[in-house]
Amino acid sequence: MTQPKSIPCPCGGKIYDTCCARFIERNQLPGTAEELMRSRYTAYTQHNEPYLKSTWHASTRPHDSIAQDDGTKWLGLEVRKHIAAGDKATVEFVARYKVAGRAHRLHEISNFVREEGRWFYVDGSFPEKNK
């Protein structure tokens, strides 16, 4: 689904056209793991499964559908930390959403790897679930 170009970007960036649309619609490559993570969040808000799968590392990419329209309403994204070390990076974030009117939050520390100049999401951990 294509977003109107002049709207605020769902990831919290400025304008969609100059933020995540560069990656999702115009095939530019994110320069950092944080840019990739933000564009993946935006793709989730759009139910854009082709983009999500293309940015998921082949070693951990699910075979099942991942961008189902289950009534989830994404409310916002807070990036807490981005740590890059060569061709690996982690991004800690909190995504807020509602399902059936009930508020939820997803707190994840995502792992990324860069291969041949392109960042991929590998996997993530959920710190609050480990307490």
N, CA, C and O atoms as CSV, one atom per row, in Angstrom:
chain,resi,resn,atom,element,x,y,z
A,1,MET,N,N,0.839,-1.168,0.000
A,1,MET,CA,C,0.000,0.000,0.000
A,1,MET,C,C,0.889,1.236,0.000
A,1,MET,O,O,1.782,1.352,0.839
A,2,THR,N,N,0.666,2.133,-0.898
A,2,THR,CA,C,1.447,3.350,-1.010
A,2,THR,C,C,0.861,4.426,-0.104
A,2,THR,O,O,-0.346,4.668,-0.102
A,3,GLN,N,N,1.737,5.067,0.666
A,3,GLN,CA,C,1.333,6.152,1.558
A,3,GLN,C,C,1.341,7.463,0.772
A,3,GLN,O,O,2.146,7.625,-0.145
A,4,PRO,N,N,0.447,8.407,1.124
A,4,PRO,CA,C,0.569,9.743,0.538
A,4,PRO,C,C,1.945,10.312,0.896
A,4,PRO,O,O,2.435,10.096,2.005
A,5,LYS,N,N,2.561,11.029,-0.025
A,5,LYS,CA,C,3.948,11.460,0.127
A,5,LYS,C,C,4.162,12.553,1.169
A,5,LYS,O,O,5.248,12.630,1.745
A,6,SER,N,N,3.170,13.399,1.434
A,6,SER,CA,C,3.382,14.547,2.316
A,6,SER,C,C,2.953,14.286,3.763
A,6,SER,O,O,2.929,15.217,4.568
A,7,ILE,N,N,2.622,13.069,4.102
A,7,ILE,CA,C,2.209,12.766,5.476
A,7,ILE,C,C,3.437,12.531,6.356
A,7,ILE,O,O,4.516,12.226,5.848
A,8,PRO,N,N,3.274,12.672,7.674
A,8,PRO,CA,C,4.376,12.321,8.571
A,8,PRO,C,C,4.695,10.828,8.434
A,8,PRO,O,O,3.801,10.008,8.223
A,9,CYS,N,N,5.953,10.497,8.556
A,9,CYS,CA,C,6.352,9.099,8.442
A,9,CYS,C,C,5.912,8.337,9.693
A,9,CYS,O,O,6.086,8.842,10.802
A,10,PRO,N,N,5.352,7.148,9.545
A,10,PRO,CA,C,4.934,6.364,10.708
A,10,PRO,C,C,6.055,6.086,11.711
A,10,PRO,O,O,5.788,5.899,12.898
A,11,CYS,N,N,7.316,6.055,11.242
A,11,CYS,CA,C,8.433,5.740,12.130
A,11,CYS,C,C,8.791,6.890,13.060
A,11,CYS,O,O,9.631,6.735,13.946
A,12,GLY,N,N,8.157,8.046,12.864
A,12,GLY,CA,C,8.464,9.210,13.680
A,12,GLY,C,C,9.409,10.176,12.999
A,12,GLY,O,O,9.746,11.222,13.552
A,13,GLY,N,N,9.838,9.823,11.789
A,13,GLY,CA,C,10.681,10.726,11.011
A,13,GLY,C,C,9.846,11.891,10.508
A,13,GLY,O,O,8.671,12.015,10.854
A,14,LYS,N,N,10.434,12.722,9.715
A,14,LYS,CA,C,9.739,13.922,9.254
A,14,LYS,C,C,8.605,13.594,8.284
A,14,LYS,O,O,7.489,13.298,8.712
A,15,ILE,N,N,8.878,13.643,7.007
A,15,ILE,CA,C,7.865,13.395,5.977
A,15,ILE,C,C,8.133,12.035,5.339
A,15,ILE,O,O,9.279,11.707,5.032
A,16,TYR,N,N,7.087,11.251,5.143
A,16,TYR,CA,C,7.223,9.894,4.613
A,16,TYR,C,C,8.082,9.853,3.346
A,16,TYR,O,O,8.947,8.987,3.211
A,17,ASP,N,N,7.847,10.785,2.422
A,17,ASP,CA,C,8.555,10.753,1.143
A,17,ASP,C,C,10.065,10.869,1.302
A,17,ASP,O,O,10.813,10.247,0.548
A,18,THR,N,N,10.524,11.653,2.271
A,18,THR,CA,C,11.961,11.826,2.457
A,18,THR,C,C,12.517,10.944,3.569
A,18,THR,O,O,13.709,10.997,3.872
A,19,CYS,N,N,11.666,10.147,4.165
A,19,CYS,CA,C,12.090,9.251,5.241
A,19,CYS,C,C,12.047,7.808,4.723
A,19,CYS,O,O,12.927,7.414,3.958
A,20,CYS,N,N,11.080,7.039,5.106
A,20,CYS,CA,C,11.045,5.606,4.774
A,20,CYS,C,C,10.648,5.288,3.340
A,20,CYS,O,O,10.971,4.207,2.847
A,21,ALA,N,N,9.961,6.192,2.657
A,21,ALA,CA,C,9.580,5.925,1.260
A,21,ALA,C,C,10.804,5.704,0.384
A,21,ALA,O,O,10.741,4.959,-0.594
A,22,ARG,N,N,11.921,6.348,0.727
A,22,ARG,CA,C,13.157,6.160,-0.053
A,22,ARG,C,C,13.534,4.689,-0.134
A,22,ARG,O,O,14.012,4.217,-1.165
A,23,PHE,N,N,13.317,3.972,0.954
A,23,PHE,CA,C,13.705,2.571,1.033
A,23,PHE,C,C,12.581,1.641,0.557
A,23,PHE,O,O,12.814,0.708,-0.211
A,24,ILE,N,N,11.374,1.912,1.024
A,24,ILE,CA,C,10.240,1.023,0.742
A,24,ILE,C,C,9.788,1.124,-0.706
A,24,ILE,O,O,9.512,0.106,-1.341
A,25,GLU,N,N,9.708,2.336,-1.232
A,25,GLU,CA,C,9.144,2.524,-2.574
A,25,GLU,C,C,10.185,2.767,-3.665
A,25,GLU,O,O,9.933,2.486,-4.836
A,26,ARG,N,N,11.358,3.291,-3.282
A,26,ARG,CA,C,12.336,3.655,-4.318
A,26,ARG,C,C,13.598,2.795,-4.269
A,26,ARG,O,O,14.577,3.083,-4.958
A,27,ASN,N,N,13.574,1.755,-3.463
A,27,ASN,CA,C,14.653,0.755,-3.417
A,27,ASN,C,C,16.021,1.303,-3.054
A,27,ASN,O,O,17.033,0.685,-3.386
A,28,GLN,N,N,16.082,2.452,-2.378
A,28,GLN,CA,C,17.366,2.895,-1.850
A,28,GLN,C,C,17.721,1.999,-0.667
A,28,GLN,O,O,16.831,1.483,0.009
A,29,LEU,N,N,18.982,1.817,-0.422
A,29,LEU,CA,C,19.416,0.973,0.689
A,29,LEU,C,C,19.638,1.823,1.935
A,29,LEU,O,O,20.326,2.842,1.877
A,30,PRO,N,N,19.059,1.409,3.064
A,30,PRO,CA,C,19.325,2.122,4.308
A,30,PRO,C,C,20.822,2.106,4.611
A,30,PRO,O,O,21.486,1.083,4.441
A,31,GLY,N,N,21.347,3.242,5.060
A,31,GLY,CA,C,22.763,3.341,5.364
A,31,GLY,C,C,23.135,2.849,6.744
A,31,GLY,O,O,24.307,2.598,7.027
A,32,THR,N,N,22.121,2.708,7.623
A,32,THR,CA,C,22.369,2.237,8.987
A,32,THR,C,C,21.303,1.214,9.364
A,32,THR,O,O,20.248,1.127,8.737
A,33,ALA,N,N,21.607,0.447,10.401
A,33,ALA,CA,C,20.621,-0.506,10.918
A,33,ALA,C,C,19.398,0.226,11.464
A,33,ALA,O,O,18.279,-0.277,11.359
A,34,GLU,N,N,19.602,1.412,12.047
A,34,GLU,CA,C,18.459,2.168,12.556
A,34,GLU,C,C,17.527,2.575,11.425
A,34,GLU,O,O,16.309,2.475,11.568
A,35,GLU,N,N,18.074,3.030,10.306
A,35,GLU,CA,C,17.223,3.370,9.165
A,35,GLU,C,C,16.449,2.145,8.689
A,35,GLU,O,O,15.267,2.243,8.357
A,36,LEU,N,N,17.111,0.997,8.657
A,36,LEU,CA,C,16.414,-0.225,8.245
A,36,LEU,C,C,15.304,-0.567,9.233
A,36,LEU,O,O,14.190,-0.898,8.826
A,37,MET,N,N,15.603,-0.490,10.528
A,37,MET,CA,C,14.591,-0.816,11.530
A,37,MET,C,C,13.394,0.120,11.421
A,37,MET,O,O,12.249,-0.325,11.507
A,38,ARG,N,N,13.648,1.417,11.230
A,38,ARG,CA,C,12.552,2.372,11.088
A,38,ARG,C,C,11.708,2.052,9.847
A,38,ARG,O,O,10.479,2.113,9.893
A,39,SER,N,N,12.371,1.713,8.748
A,39,SER,CA,C,11.622,1.393,7.527
A,39,SER,C,C,10.837,0.099,7.696
A,39,SER,O,O,9.750,-0.042,7.135
A,40,ARG,N,N,11.368,-0.838,8.454
A,40,ARG,CA,C,10.629,-2.083,8.711
A,40,ARG,C,C,9.392,-1.805,9.574
A,40,ARG,O,O,8.330,-2.381,9.336
A,41,TYR,N,N,9.525,-0.931,10.568
A,41,TYR,CA,C,8.358,-0.540,11.367
A,41,TYR,C,C,7.290,0.061,10.447
A,41,TYR,O,O,6.116,-0.303,10.524
A,42,THR,N,N,7.707,0.971,9.591
A,42,THR,CA,C,6.767,1.596,8.659
A,42,THR,C,C,6.132,0.548,7.759
A,42,THR,O,O,4.932,0.613,7.494
A,43,ALA,N,N,6.910,-0.413,7.285
A,43,ALA,CA,C,6.372,-1.483,6.443
A,43,ALA,C,C,5.337,-2.314,7.211
A,43,ALA,O,O,4.341,-2.748,6.631
A,44,TYR,N,N,5.565,-2.536,8.502
A,44,TYR,CA,C,4.557,-3.235,9.301
A,44,TYR,C,C,3.257,-2.438,9.343
A,44,TYR,O,O,2.176,-3.020,9.259
A,45,THR,N,N,3.348,-1.105,9.473
A,45,THR,CA,C,2.128,-0.297,9.522
A,45,THR,C,C,1.372,-0.369,8.198
A,45,THR,O,O,0.160,-0.153,8.160
A,46,GLN,N,N,2.088,-0.675,7.112
A,46,GLN,CA,C,1.502,-0.763,5.771
A,46,GLN,C,C,1.125,-2.197,5.377
A,46,GLN,O,O,0.548,-2.416,4.313
A,47,HIS,N,N,1.450,-3.166,6.229
A,47,HIS,CA,C,1.246,-4.590,5.908
A,47,HIS,C,C,2.016,-4.953,4.638
A,47,HIS,O,O,1.513,-5.693,3.793
A,48,ASN,N,N,3.225,-4.435,4.507
A,48,ASN,CA,C,4.045,-4.603,3.305
A,48,ASN,C,C,4.974,-5.804,3.478
A,48,ASN,O,O,6.161,-5.657,3.771
A,49,GLU,N,N,4.414,-6.974,3.293
A,49,GLU,CA,C,5.170,-8.216,3.492
A,49,GLU,C,C,6.352,-8.362,2.537
A,49,GLU,O,O,7.406,-8.820,2.979
A,50,PRO,N,N,6.247,-8.002,1.258
A,50,PRO,CA,C,7.425,-8.144,0.377
A,50,PRO,C,C,8.645,-7.368,0.895
A,50,PRO,O,O,9.763,-7.881,0.853
A,51,TYR,N,N,8.438,-6.142,1.380
A,51,TYR,CA,C,9.568,-5.371,1.901
A,51,TYR,C,C,10.114,-6.017,3.172
A,51,TYR,O,O,11.328,-6.140,3.334
A,52,LEU,N,N,9.237,-6.423,4.056
A,52,LEU,CA,C,9.684,-7.039,5.309
A,52,LEU,C,C,10.526,-8.285,5.039
A,52,LEU,O,O,11.588,-8.463,5.636
A,53,LYS,N,N,10.057,-9.130,4.154
A,53,LYS,CA,C,10.811,-10.358,3.858
A,53,LYS,C,C,12.125,-10.056,3.143
A,53,LYS,O,O,13.121,-10.742,3.376
A,54,SER,N,N,12.146,-9.046,2.280
A,54,SER,CA,C,13.378,-8.729,1.552
A,54,SER,C,C,14.450,-8.136,2.464
A,54,SER,O,O,15.631,-8.148,2.120
A,55,THR,N,N,14.044,-7.617,3.629
A,55,THR,CA,C,15.002,-7.019,4.555
A,55,THR,C,C,15.305,-7.935,5.736
A,55,THR,O,O,16.027,-7.543,6.653
A,56,TRP,N,N,14.766,-9.139,5.723
A,56,TRP,CA,C,14.977,-10.127,6.780
A,56,TRP,C,C,16.070,-11.066,6.308
A,56,TRP,O,O,15.993,-11.570,5.188
A,57,HIS,N,N,17.084,-11.317,7.121
A,57,HIS,CA,C,18.201,-12.173,6.728
A,57,HIS,C,C,17.690,-13.575,6.378
A,57,HIS,O,O,16.835,-14.125,7.073
A,58,ALA,N,N,18.217,-14.135,5.309
A,58,ALA,CA,C,17.757,-15.441,4.819
A,58,ALA,C,C,17.876,-16.543,5.871
A,58,ALA,O,O,17.092,-17.492,5.853
A,59,SER,N,N,18.833,-16.437,6.778
A,59,SER,CA,C,19.040,-17.487,7.786
A,59,SER,C,C,17.943,-17.538,8.840
A,59,SER,O,O,17.783,-18.559,9.509
A,60,THR,N,N,17.184,-16.455,9.002
A,60,THR,CA,C,16.135,-16.424,10.027
A,60,THR,C,C,14.774,-16.003,9.484
A,60,THR,O,O,13.811,-15.894,10.243
A,61,ARG,N,N,14.686,-15.765,8.180
A,61,ARG,CA,C,13.437,-15.287,7.566
A,61,ARG,C,C,12.342,-16.348,7.699
A,61,ARG,O,O,12.549,-17.501,7.321
A,62,PRO,N,N,11.178,-15.967,8.232
A,62,PRO,CA,C,10.072,-16.927,8.340
A,62,PRO,C,C,9.482,-17.255,6.970
A,62,PRO,O,O,9.502,-16.436,6.051
A,63,HIS,N,N,8.968,-18.451,6.861
A,63,HIS,CA,C,8.336,-18.868,5.613
A,63,HIS,C,C,6.855,-18.503,5.598
A,63,HIS,O,O,6.254,-18.347,4.535
A,64,ASP,N,N,6.276,-18.368,6.788
A,64,ASP,CA,C,4.858,-18.030,6.897
A,64,ASP,C,C,4.652,-16.532,6.685
A,64,ASP,O,O,5.603,-15.750,6.666
A,65,SER,N,N,3.392,-16.159,6.528
A,65,SER,CA,C,3.036,-14.754,6.380
A,65,SER,C,C,3.405,-13.996,7.650
A,65,SER,O,O,3.249,-14.513,8.756
A,66,ILE,N,N,3.895,-12.766,7.486
A,66,ILE,CA,C,4.342,-11.988,8.650
A,66,ILE,C,C,3.647,-10.644,8.788
A,66,ILE,O,O,3.747,-10.017,9.842
A,67,ALA,N,N,2.957,-10.188,7.778
A,67,ALA,CA,C,2.359,-8.843,7.818
A,67,ALA,C,C,0.847,-8.932,7.691
A,67,ALA,O,O,0.249,-8.297,6.822
A,68,GLN,N,N,0.240,-9.716,8.555
A,68,GLN,CA,C,-1.196,-9.914,8.478
A,68,GLN,C,C,-1.945,-8.712,9.025
A,68,GLN,O,O,-1.485,-8.052,9.956
A,69,ASP,N,N,-3.095,-8.435,8.445
A,69,ASP,CA,C,-3.948,-7.365,8.938
A,69,ASP,C,C,-4.856,-7.952,10.010
A,69,ASP,O,O,-5.969,-8.392,9.722
A,70,ASP,N,N,-4.370,-7.954,11.252
A,70,ASP,CA,C,-5.110,-8.541,12.366
A,70,ASP,C,C,-5.818,-7.480,13.199
A,70,ASP,O,O,-6.201,-7.732,14.341
A,71,GLY,N,N,-5.991,-6.296,12.624
A,71,GLY,CA,C,-6.635,-5.214,13.349
A,71,GLY,C,C,-5.668,-4.398,14.191
A,71,GLY,O,O,-6.093,-3.511,14.931
A,72,THR,N,N,-4.380,-4.683,14.091
A,72,THR,CA,C,-3.383,-3.926,14.841
A,72,THR,C,C,-3.322,-2.492,14.328
A,72,THR,O,O,-3.234,-2.249,13.125
A,73,LYS,N,N,-3.368,-1.554,15.257
A,73,LYS,CA,C,-3.204,-0.135,14.918
A,73,LYS,C,C,-1.896,0.315,15.569
A,73,LYS,O,O,-1.789,0.394,16.793
A,74,TRP,N,N,-0.915,0.604,14.732
A,74,TRP,CA,C,0.393,1.038,15.219
A,74,TRP,C,C,0.312,2.502,15.632
A,74,TRP,O,O,-0.196,3.334,14.881
A,75,LEU,N,N,0.815,2.818,16.828
A,75,LEU,CA,C,0.662,4.151,17.406
A,75,LEU,C,C,1.945,4.975,17.435
A,75,LEU,O,O,1.888,6.205,17.448
A,76,GLY,N,N,3.088,4.319,17.445
A,76,GLY,CA,C,4.316,5.094,17.495
A,76,GLY,C,C,5.531,4.246,17.787
A,76,GLY,O,O,5.438,3.110,18.252
A,77,LEU,N,N,6.670,4.836,17.497
A,77,LEU,CA,C,7.952,4.169,17.642
A,77,LEU,C,C,8.910,5.061,18.409
A,77,LEU,O,O,9.013,6.257,18.138
A,78,GLU,N,N,9.608,4.473,19.366
A,78,GLU,CA,C,10.669,5.165,20.097
A,78,GLU,C,C,11.939,4.345,19.961
A,78,GLU,O,O,12.011,3.215,20.445
A,79,VAL,N,N,12.940,4.913,19.304
A,79,VAL,CA,C,14.239,4.253,19.211
A,79,VAL,C,C,15.037,4.665,20.437
A,79,VAL,O,O,15.277,5.850,20.663
A,80,ARG,N,N,15.442,3.684,21.222
A,80,ARG,CA,C,16.163,3.977,22.461
A,80,ARG,C,C,17.677,3.939,22.293
A,80,ARG,O,O,18.398,4.699,22.939
A,81,LYS,N,N,18.153,3.052,21.425
A,81,LYS,CA,C,19.597,2.915,21.293
A,81,LYS,C,C,19.933,2.273,19.954
A,81,LYS,O,O,19.232,1.375,19.490
A,82,HIS,N,N,21.021,2.746,19.336
A,82,HIS,CA,C,21.551,2.161,18.098
A,82,HIS,C,C,23.050,2.006,18.314
A,82,HIS,O,O,23.762,2.993,18.500
A,83,ILE,N,N,23.525,0.774,18.291
A,83,ILE,CA,C,24.945,0.514,18.471
A,83,ILE,C,C,25.453,-0.244,17.250
A,83,ILE,O,O,25.015,-1.361,16.975
A,84,ALA,N,N,26.374,0.368,16.527
A,84,ALA,CA,C,26.962,-0.261,15.346
A,84,ALA,C,C,28.408,-0.631,15.643
A,84,ALA,O,O,29.148,0.128,16.268
A,85,ALA,N,N,28.788,-1.813,15.180
A,85,ALA,CA,C,30.169,-2.294,15.327
A,85,ALA,C,C,30.540,-3.006,14.038
A,85,ALA,O,O,30.354,-4.216,13.907
A,86,GLY,N,N,31.063,-2.246,13.091
A,86,GLY,CA,C,31.426,-2.831,11.801
A,86,GLY,C,C,30.190,-3.265,11.037
A,86,GLY,O,O,29.311,-2.452,10.752
A,87,ASP,N,N,30.122,-4.539,10.707
A,87,ASP,CA,C,29.009,-5.073,9.928
A,87,ASP,C,C,27.910,-5.694,10.785
A,87,ASP,O,O,27.071,-6.441,10.282
A,88,LYS,N,N,27.916,-5.385,12.072
A,88,LYS,CA,C,26.853,-5.832,12.975
A,88,LYS,C,C,26.336,-4.625,13.735
A,88,LYS,O,O,27.068,-3.663,13.967
A,89,ALA,N,N,25.072,-4.685,14.120
A,89,ALA,CA,C,24.483,-3.585,14.883
A,89,ALA,C,C,23.296,-4.097,15.680
A,89,ALA,O,O,22.700,-5.123,15.353
A,90,THR,N,N,22.970,-3.363,16.727
A,90,THR,CA,C,21.749,-3.612,17.485
A,90,THR,C,C,20.975,-2.306,17.563
A,90,THR,O,O,21.549,-1.218,17.606
A,91,VAL,N,N,19.657,-2.448,17.580
A,91,VAL,CA,C,18.772,-1.297,17.748
A,91,VAL,C,C,17.745,-1.686,18.800
A,91,VAL,O,O,17.024,-2.673,18.649
A,92,GLU,N,N,17.689,-0.901,19.862
A,92,GLU,CA,C,16.680,-1.108,20.895
A,92,GLU,C,C,15.556,-0.121,20.649
A,92,GLU,O,O,15.789,1.070,20.444
A,93,PHE,N,N,14.322,-0.636,20.672
A,93,PHE,CA,C,13.178,0.234,20.405
A,93,PHE,C,C,11.960,-0.231,21.177
A,93,PHE,O,O,11.898,-1.358,21.670
A,94,VAL,N,N,10.991,0.669,21.267
A,94,VAL,CA,C,9.676,0.359,21.814
A,94,VAL,C,C,8.654,0.806,20.778
A,94,VAL,O,O,8.634,1.969,20.374
A,95,ALA,N,N,7.809,-0.123,20.356
A,95,ALA,CA,C,6.718,0.180,19.428
A,95,ALA,C,C,5.407,0.058,20.204
A,95,ALA,O,O,5.167,-0.934,20.894
A,96,ARG,N,N,4.579,1.068,20.080
A,96,ARG,CA,C,3.272,1.051,20.748
A,96,ARG,C,C,2.189,0.753,19.718
A,96,ARG,O,O,2.246,1.226,18.583
A,97,TYR,N,N,1.194,-0.046,20.135
A,97,TYR,CA,C,0.117,-0.416,19.225
A,97,TYR,C,C,-1.132,-0.797,20.009
A,97,TYR,O,O,-1.086,-1.023,21.218
A,98,LYS,N,N,-2.243,-0.862,19.292
A,98,LYS,CA,C,-3.516,-1.302,19.878
A,98,LYS,C,C,-4.069,-2.453,19.065
A,98,LYS,O,O,-3.953,-2.486,17.840
A,99,VAL,N,N,-4.673,-3.395,19.767
A,99,VAL,CA,C,-5.417,-4.482,19.147
A,99,VAL,C,C,-6.754,-4.542,19.867
A,99,VAL,O,O,-6.806,-4.667,21.090
A,100,ALA,N,N,-7.835,-4.451,19.099
A,100,ALA,CA,C,-9.190,-4.469,19.666
A,100,ALA,C,C,-9.340,-3.438,20.778
A,100,ALA,O,O,-9.976,-3.708,21.797
A,101,GLY,N,N,-8.754,-2.254,20.582
A,101,GLY,CA,C,-8.884,-1.171,21.536
A,101,GLY,C,C,-7.977,-1.260,22.746
A,101,GLY,O,O,-7.971,-0.354,23.580
A,102,ARG,N,N,-7.208,-2.338,22.860
A,102,ARG,CA,C,-6.333,-2.518,24.016
A,102,ARG,C,C,-4.891,-2.157,23.647
A,102,ARG,O,O,-4.361,-2.628,22.640
A,103,ALA,N,N,-4.266,-1.314,24.478
A,103,ALA,CA,C,-2.908,-0.838,24.211
A,103,ALA,C,C,-1.869,-1.894,24.585
A,103,ALA,O,O,-2.012,-2.613,25.574
A,104,HIS,N,N,-0.823,-1.964,23.765
A,104,HIS,CA,C,0.303,-2.869,23.985
A,104,HIS,C,C,1.587,-2.131,23.645
A,104,HIS,O,O,1.567,-1.068,23.024
A,105,ARG,N,N,2.687,-2.706,24.059
A,105,ARG,CA,C,3.997,-2.188,23.658
A,105,ARG,C,C,4.922,-3.360,23.391
A,105,ARG,O,O,4.893,-4.374,24.088
A,106,LEU,N,N,5.732,-3.199,22.376
A,106,LEU,CA,C,6.724,-4.196,21.999
A,106,LEU,C,C,8.090,-3.576,22.255
A,106,LEU,O,O,8.482,-2.628,21.576
A,107,HIS,N,N,8.814,-4.109,23.233
A,107,HIS,CA,C,10.163,-3.642,23.547
A,107,HIS,C,C,11.117,-4.709,23.030
A,107,HIS,O,O,11.107,-5.844,23.506
A,108,GLU,N,N,11.943,-4.339,22.050
A,108,GLU,CA,C,12.827,-5.316,21.412
A,108,GLU,C,C,14.226,-4.749,21.258
A,108,GLU,O,O,14.413,-3.551,21.045
A,109,ILE,N,N,15.196,-5.631,21.370
A,109,ILE,CA,C,16.573,-5.341,20.980
A,109,ILE,C,C,16.832,-6.189,19.741
A,109,ILE,O,O,16.964,-7.410,19.822
A,110,SER,N,N,16.902,-5.521,18.599
A,110,SER,CA,C,17.023,-6.200,17.306
A,110,SER,C,C,18.484,-6.297,16.888
A,110,SER,O,O,19.275,-5.381,17.116
A,111,ASN,N,N,18.822,-7.418,16.277
A,111,ASN,CA,C,20.164,-7.649,15.753
A,111,ASN,C,C,20.148,-7.536,14.233
A,111,ASN,O,O,19.260,-8.064,13.563
A,112,PHE,N,N,21.142,-6.841,13.708
A,112,PHE,CA,C,21.261,-6.615,12.272
A,112,PHE,C,C,22.660,-6.993,11.808
A,112,PHE,O,O,23.623,-6.948,12.574
A,113,VAL,N,N,22.748,-7.364,10.549
A,113,VAL,CA,C,24.032,-7.666,9.932
A,113,VAL,C,C,24.075,-6.994,8.563
A,113,VAL,O,O,23.058,-6.890,7.876
A,114,ARG,N,N,25.279,-6.537,8.175
A,114,ARG,CA,C,25.449,-5.930,6.856
A,114,ARG,C,C,26.245,-6.898,5.991
A,114,ARG,O,O,27.340,-7.328,6.355
A,115,GLU,N,N,25.672,-7.228,4.842
A,115,GLU,CA,C,26.331,-8.116,3.883
A,115,GLU,C,C,26.353,-7.434,2.528
A,115,GLU,O,O,25.318,-7.001,2.022
A,116,GLU,N,N,27.539,-7.340,1.943
A,116,GLU,CA,C,27.716,-6.698,0.641
A,116,GLU,C,C,27.071,-5.311,0.604
A,116,GLU,O,O,26.435,-4.929,-0.378
A,117,GLY,N,N,27.251,-4.571,1.697
A,117,GLY,CA,C,26.762,-3.198,1.776
A,117,GLY,C,C,25.291,-3.047,2.110
A,117,GLY,O,O,24.777,-1.928,2.114
A,118,ARG,N,N,24.602,-4.140,2.389
A,118,ARG,CA,C,23.156,-4.081,2.647
A,118,ARG,C,C,22.842,-4.623,4.043
A,118,ARG,O,O,23.290,-5.707,4.416
A,119,TRP,N,N,22.062,-3.846,4.810
A,119,TRP,CA,C,21.666,-4.261,6.160
A,119,TRP,C,C,20.479,-5.214,6.104
A,119,TRP,O,O,19.583,-5.066,5.272
A,120,PHE,N,N,20.488,-6.207,7.017
A,120,PHE,CA,C,19.386,-7.157,7.160
A,120,PHE,C,C,19.046,-7.319,8.635
A,120,PHE,O,O,19.931,-7.310,9.490
A,121,TYR,N,N,17.757,-7.468,8.924
A,121,TYR,CA,C,17.297,-7.836,10.265
A,121,TYR,C,C,17.573,-9.319,10.453
A,121,TYR,O,O,17.256,-10.125,9.579
A,122,VAL,N,N,18.167,-9.688,11.595
A,122,VAL,CA,C,18.463,-11.098,11.876
A,122,VAL,C,C,17.465,-11.662,12.878
A,122,VAL,O,O,16.739,-12.609,12.575
A,123,ASP,N,N,17.432,-11.081,14.068
A,123,ASP,CA,C,16.517,-11.545,15.107
A,123,ASP,C,C,16.480,-10.511,16.214
A,123,ASP,O,O,17.120,-9.463,16.131
A,124,GLY,N,N,15.718,-10.824,17.254
A,124,GLY,CA,C,15.604,-9.879,18.354
A,124,GLY,C,C,15.327,-10.587,19.668
A,124,GLY,O,O,14.915,-11.746,19.704
A,125,SER,N,N,15.566,-9.851,20.749
A,125,SER,CA,C,15.225,-10.346,22.070
A,125,SER,C,C,14.303,-9.325,22.722
A,125,SER,O,O,14.234,-8.165,22.315
A,126,PHE,N,N,13.607,-9.788,23.735
A,126,PHE,CA,C,12.578,-8.982,24.374
A,126,PHE,C,C,12.913,-8.857,25.862
A,126,PHE,O,O,12.523,-9.709,26.660
A,127,PRO,N,N,13.635,-7.796,26.235
A,127,PRO,CA,C,14.165,-7.692,27.601
A,127,PRO,C,C,13.111,-7.773,28.693
A,127,PRO,O,O,13.380,-8.342,29.751
A,128,GLU,N,N,11.945,-7.236,28.480
A,128,GLU,CA,C,10.935,-7.240,29.552
A,128,GLU,C,C,10.363,-8.623,29.793
A,128,GLU,O,O,9.878,-8.903,30.889
A,129,LYS,N,N,10.408,-9.489,28.801
A,129,LYS,CA,C,9.910,-10.848,28.974
A,129,LYS,C,C,10.896,-11.715,29.730
A,129,LYS,O,O,10.529,-12.777,30.231
A,130,ASN,N,N,12.157,-11.271,29.819
A,130,ASN,CA,C,13.187,-12.046,30.489
A,130,ASN,C,C,13.262,-11.745,31.981
A,130,ASN,O,O,14.067,-12.350,32.689
A,131,LYS,N,N,12.447,-10.831,32.466
A,131,LYS,CA,C,12.503,-10.455,33.889
A,131,LYS,C,C,11.721,-11.434,34.726
A,131,LYS,O,O,11.651,-11.285,35.946
